[in-house]
Structure formats: C-alpha cells, structure tokens
Amino acid sequence: MNVNYLYSLLAVVVLGLFAYVGAGAAGLQSVFGIFIPYLAVVIFIAGFVNRVMGWAKSPVPFRIPTTCGQQQSLDWFKQNKIDNPSTMFGVIARMFLEIVLFRSLFKNTRTEIVGNRISYKWVVWLWLFAILFHYSFLAVVVRHLRFFLEPVPFFVSSLEQIDGILQVGLPGVFLSGVTLLAGALLLLLRRILIPKVNYISLAADYFPLLLIIGISLTGLMMRYFTKVDVVKIKELTMGLATFHVGIPEGGLGALFYVHLFFVCILVAYIPFSKLMHMGGVFLSPTRNLANNSRMKRHINPWNPEVKFHTYDEYEDDFREKMIEADLPVEKE
C-alpha cells in the first residue's frame, strides 16, 4: 500500500499548526505576515528564473515533437496541421489549444486487456477534473488581485460578478472557491483510489494537492464561518505590495495567517516541483517545434569537428604490414 499521501498530509497539518501557534500564541504576526511572504516571493522568482534559464540553455539539436496525426508528406496525403504541425502557425495553434483547453489530455485513453485482446477506452474524466481545477485556480488568483490593487481593475470586478452569479447565502458564494476544492479533492482521490496511479505516486505528488486543499478550506472558513476583517486584510496586502509594511491594529486572527502561510509555502515550492509545468510547457521541445524533418535537414550544431582517417591514409600507415600479411593494397 502506498502511504506517501499520509506523509504529505502530516506535513501539511504540521505546517498549519506551526503557523496557527506561531501567529497566535507566540505573537509572531510580523514573521508570518511580512517576512515569510517576501521570502516566498524571492524564492519563487529566483527559482522560476533559474529553472527557465536552465531549460532555455538546454540544447535541442533535433526536431522531437510528439505527434498523433499525419505528417506533411505527398500531396495526396491529408496532413493533420494541428496534431502534426509543419509551420510556425500550426505550432502556435497547437500550443494555444494545449495550454487553454488541454487538448492532448482530452484524448486520454485507458488501455485494458479484455480476454485475449487489448481494449482502448476514451476517458474524459481526468480532462474534466483538470479543467475544473486549473480554471478555478486561475479565477481564485485573479479575484485575489483586489487585495493588492487600488483601484480594483474592471476585469477583477467583472470576474467577481460572474463568479458569484448564483447569489447563494450572505456573503455570496463564489463558485471558483467551491470548484477549486472539489477539483483538488477529485485529483487527490484519483491518486489514492486508482491502483495504477497510486503505485507511481510519490509524496511530492500529494503534497501540493493537499496544500491547495488546505488553502481552499481555510479560505472558505474565513469567508463563510469565522468572518475576518477584509479591510484589515487589504491594509496588510497593500502594505506588502507598496513596501509600506505593517501589521494592522487589532490583528487578523490566527486562521488568516495559516491561510497566508499555506499560500507562501505553495508559492515557494512551485519552482522545485512538478507545478513548474506552468512555465515548462512553453519550453517543451515536444510541443513548441514544427515537425518539418522531411522538408528541412536539421544538423546538430553542437557536434564537434571530427577528423576522419581515410582509407588512403590508413593504407599509407600500414602498407608494408598489409603486404607482409598478403592483404590486397591499392598502391604497391
């Protein structure tokens, strides 16, 4: 049994208790409200730039795009211009559909052995969970920009209106907050309950999901149950954004600092985890290259110059020994 999720769960619980006690009983609001957020941002920027620069410097001498359609060939073969692009426009279209709609994941199939035959079944649920999770995450991030910007941009206000369109309860329920939690839970349960996925899952696969679940739960608790002072939160966040730092008088409650600490841990963790696919997808040679190997010869520019030893030179070096061994030579 794979119990790696228990280690990740324990780590998240310990981190939450650490922030709750530190910002509450220990009175370290300045550490959790000012120092740790700045430290997380610095680690994120430095780590992100380092990873991207490392990928950008990696040599890609050959065209290695993954394809699942007909390549451009003879005129009477119909090319799949998106799944197997041969032009930059096709690459851009493919990348756009991949990043915005997870097109390759939409084609996800499950392979099973039925009797003595291999069966392939289209599985759309993973794509649906991924879309739900990622777009909910994006909506939550964009909504939270209102705490860091003044005046609040129109697109943030418009998103809030769309997100809270159901007007359920008071304060109104934001759909993205609920769907983010649901999407993260579904992806977590998939890793735990599906044996094949569970077998290959590491603690590093569970940790970010559990961390996001912790962020969602503490955020929902603050909005609908414990009722934190939003004005004081914006005072703190605007101070962080403008470098006029200070903890608001009266405090913000330990739960807020747990929520903020979880966010900081996630932000600092991104450059060192699989979450870096947010930047890596743009630099992946399996996605961002045109498959034009039949139209253009690609020569590895990193190949060193090689001095060839020709047969004539070889015979000059060993002619006498070859004659003694009765081996044929071109020149006597």
C-alpha positions in Angstrom: 0.0 0.0 0.0 1.3 3.4 -1.0 1.1 5.6 2.1 3.0 8.6 0.7 -0.2 10.7 1.0 -0.1 10.2 4.8 3.4 11.7 4.9 2.2 14.7 2.8 -0.9 15.1 4.9 1.1 15.0 8.1 3.5 17.7 6.6 0.6 20.0 5.8 -1.0 19.5 9.2 2.3 20.3 11.0 2.8 23.4 8.8 -0.8 24.6 9.6 -0.3 24.1 13.3 3.1 25.8 13.2 1.5 28.9 11.6 -1.5 28.8 14.0 0.6 28.6 17.1 3.3 31.0 15.8 0.9 33.8 14.7 -1.5 33.2 17.6 0.0 32.1 20.9 3.6 33.1 20.1 2.6 36.5 18.6 4.8 36.3 15.6 2.4 38.1 13.2 5.2 40.1 11.7 7.1 37.0 10.8 4.1 35.2 9.2 2.6 38.4 7.7 5.6 40.2 6.4 8.9 38.3 6.4 7.6 34.9 5.1 5.6 36.4 2.2 8.6 38.4 1.0 10.8 35.4 1.4 8.4 33.2 -0.6 8.2 35.7 -3.4 12.0 36.0 -3.6 12.4 32.2 -3.7 9.7 31.9 -6.3 11.2 34.5 -8.6 14.8 33.2 -8.2 13.8 29.6 -8.6 11.5 30.2 -11.5 14.1 32.2 -13.4 16.8 29.6 -12.7 14.6 26.7 -14.0 13.5 28.6 -17.1 17.1 29.7 -17.9 18.3 26.1 -17.4 15.7 24.8 -19.9 16.4 27.6 -22.3 20.1 26.7 -22.4 19.5 23.0 -22.9 20.5 22.0 -26.5 17.7 20.7 -28.7 19.6 19.7 -31.8 16.8 17.6 -33.4 13.1 18.0 -34.0 11.4 15.8 -31.4 7.7 16.9 -31.3 5.2 14.3 -30.1 2.6 13.8 -32.8 -0.5 11.8 -33.2 -1.6 12.7 -36.7 -0.4 12.5 -40.3 2.8 14.4 -41.1 3.0 16.6 -44.2 4.1 14.3 -46.9 3.0 13.7 -50.5 0.2 15.9 -51.9 -2.5 13.2 -51.8 -1.9 12.6 -48.1 -4.0 14.9 -45.9 -1.9 16.5 -43.2 -3.1 17.0 -39.6 -1.9 20.6 -39.3 -2.5 20.8 -35.6 -1.5 17.4 -34.2 1.4 17.3 -36.6 2.3 20.9 -37.5 4.9 21.7 -40.0 4.7 25.5 -39.8 5.0 28.1 -37.0 1.3 28.9 -37.3 0.4 25.3 -36.7 2.7 25.2 -33.7 1.1 28.3 -32.2 -2.4 26.8 -32.8 -1.3 23.6 -31.2 0.2 25.3 -28.2 -2.8 27.5 -27.7 -5.2 24.6 -27.7 -2.9 22.7 -25.4 -2.5 25.5 -22.8 -6.1 26.8 -22.9 -8.1 23.6 -23.4 -5.6 20.7 -22.5 -6.2 19.2 -26.0 -3.9 16.2 -25.6 -5.4 15.3 -22.2 -8.9 15.4 -23.8 -7.7 12.5 -25.9 -6.8 10.5 -22.9 -7.4 6.7 -23.3 -7.3 3.8 -20.9 -5.7 0.5 -22.0 -7.2 -2.7 -20.7 -6.8 -6.4 -21.6 -10.3 -7.9 -22.2 -9.9 -11.7 -22.7 -7.0 -12.0 -25.1 -7.5 -8.6 -26.7 -6.2 -5.1 -25.9 -9.1 -2.6 -25.5 -8.7 1.2 -25.6 -11.4 3.3 -23.9 -11.7 7.1 -24.0 -11.5 8.5 -20.5 -12.7 12.1 -20.3 -13.0 12.4 -16.5 -9.3 13.3 -16.0 -9.6 16.1 -18.6 -12.8 17.4 -16.9 -11.2 17.4 -13.4 -8.1 19.2 -14.8 -10.1 21.9 -16.5 -12.2 22.4 -13.4 -9.2 22.6 -11.1 -7.0 24.8 -13.3 -9.6 27.4 -14.3 -10.9 27.5 -10.7 -7.4 28.2 -9.5 -7.0 30.9 -12.1 -10.2 32.5 -11.1 -9.3 32.5 -7.4 -5.9 34.0 -8.1 -7.4 36.8 -10.3 -10.1 37.5 -7.7 -7.5 38.0 -5.0 -5.8 40.7 -7.0 -8.4 43.1 -5.5 -6.4 42.9 -2.3 -3.2 44.1 -3.9 -4.5 46.7 -6.4 -6.2 50.1 -5.8 -8.4 50.9 -7.7 -9.6 47.4 -8.4 -9.3 46.7 -12.2 -12.5 46.2 -14.1 -11.7 42.7 -15.1 -11.3 41.6 -11.5 -14.7 43.2 -10.6 -16.3 41.6 -13.6 -14.9 38.2 -12.7 -16.2 38.5 -9.2 -19.7 39.3 -10.5 -19.6 36.3 -12.8 -18.1 34.1 -10.1 -20.8 35.0 -7.6 -23.7 34.9 -10.1 -25.7 32.3 -8.0 -26.1 34.8 -5.1 -26.3 31.9 -2.6 -26.2 33.0 1.1 -24.7 36.0 2.6 -21.9 36.6 1.8 -22.5 35.3 -1.6 -20.8 32.0 -2.6 -18.0 32.2 -5.2 -18.2 29.2 -7.5 -14.5 29.1 -8.1 -13.7 28.6 -4.4 -16.0 25.6 -4.2 -15.0 24.1 -7.5 -11.3 24.6 -6.7 -11.7 22.5 -3.6 -13.8 19.9 -5.5 -11.3 19.7 -8.3 -8.3 19.3 -5.9 -10.2 16.6 -3.9 -11.1 14.7 -7.1 -7.5 14.7 -8.3 -6.3 13.6 -4.8 -8.8 10.8 -4.7 -7.8 9.7 -8.1 -4.2 9.3 -6.9 -5.3 7.4 -3.8 -8.0 5.1 -5.1 -6.9 4.1 -8.6 -4.3 1.4 -8.1 -2.1 2.1 -11.1 -1.9 5.8 -10.3 -1.4 5.2 -6.6 1.5 2.9 -7.3 3.5 5.5 -9.2 2.6 8.5 -6.9 5.2 10.0 -4.6 4.8 12.2 -1.6 5.8 15.1 -3.8 2.7 14.4 -5.9 0.3 14.5 -2.9 1.9 17.5 -1.1 0.8 20.3 -3.5 -2.7 18.9 -3.8 -3.1 18.7 0.0 -1.6 22.2 0.3 -4.1 23.6 -2.2 -6.9 21.8 -0.3 -5.6 23.5 2.9 -5.6 26.9 1.2 -9.2 26.3 0.0 -10.5 25.1 3.3 -9.0 28.0 5.3 -10.2 30.5 2.7 -13.8 29.1 2.8 -13.7 29.0 6.6 -12.7 32.7 6.7 -15.3 33.8 4.2 -18.3 31.8 5.5 -17.7 30.9 9.1 -15.1 32.9 11.1 -15.6 36.2 9.3 -12.3 38.0 9.2 -11.9 41.8 8.7 -11.5 42.2 4.9 -10.5 45.9 5.3 -7.6 45.0 7.6 -6.5 42.2 5.2 -6.4 44.7 2.3 -4.4 47.1 4.6 -1.8 44.4 5.1 -1.7 43.2 1.5 -1.5 46.8 0.1 1.4 47.5 2.5 3.2 44.4 1.2 2.6 45.5 -2.4 3.8 49.0 -1.9 6.6 48.1 0.6 4.9 50.1 3.4 4.7 47.1 5.7 2.9 46.9 8.9 0.5 44.7 10.9 -3.0 46.2 11.2 -4.1 47.1 14.7 -6.4 44.6 16.3 -4.9 41.6 14.5 -6.3 39.4 11.8 -6.8 36.1 13.6 -4.6 33.0 13.5 -6.6 31.3 10.8 -5.7 34.1 8.3 -2.0 33.5 9.0 -2.5 29.8 8.4 -4.1 30.6 5.1 -1.3 33.0 4.2 1.4 30.6 5.3 0.0 27.9 3.1 0.0 30.2 0.2 3.6 31.2 0.8 4.7 27.6 1.1 2.9 26.8 -2.2 4.5 29.8 -4.0 8.0 29.0 -2.7 7.5 25.3 -3.6 6.5 25.8 -7.2 9.9 26.2 -8.8 11.1 22.9 -7.2 8.1 20.8 -8.1 6.0 19.5 -11.0 3.9 22.7 -10.7 6.7 24.3 -12.8 4.9 22.9 -15.8 3.2 26.3 -15.9 6.4 27.6 -17.3 7.9 24.5 -18.7 5.1 23.8 -21.2 6.2 26.8 -23.3 9.8 25.5 -23.5 9.0 21.9 -24.2 10.6 20.8 -27.5 7.9 18.1 -27.8 5.3 20.8 -28.1 7.0 24.0 -29.4 8.8 22.6 -32.5 7.4 22.2 -36.0 7.7 18.7 -37.4 9.3 19.6 -40.7 12.1 16.9 -40.8 11.0 15.8 -44.3 11.3 19.3 -45.7 14.4 20.5 -44.0 17.6 18.8 -42.9 18.5 19.5 -39.3 22.2 19.2 -38.4 23.3 19.2 -34.8 25.2 22.5 -34.3 26.9 21.1 -31.2 28.6 18.2 -32.9 32.4 18.7 -32.6 34.6 18.7 -35.7 35.8 15.1 -36.4 39.0 14.4 -38.3 38.3 11.3 -40.4 41.1 8.8 -41.1 40.5 7.9 -44.7 41.4 4.5 -46.2 44.2 6.0 -48.3 45.7 7.4 -45.0 45.2 4.0 -43.4 46.9 2.2 -46.2 49.8 4.6 -46.1 50.3 3.9 -42.4 50.1 0.1 -42.7 51.0 -0.7 -46.3 54.1 -2.7 -45.5 52.4 -4.8 -42.9 49.5 -5.4 -45.2 51.8 -6.6 -47.9 53.6 -8.9 -45.5 50.2 -10.3 -44.4 49.2 -10.8 -48.1 46.4 -8.3 -47.8 45.4 -6.5 -51.0 46.5 -2.9 -51.3 45.6 -0.3 -53.9 49.1 1.1 -54.1 52.2 -1.0 -54.3 
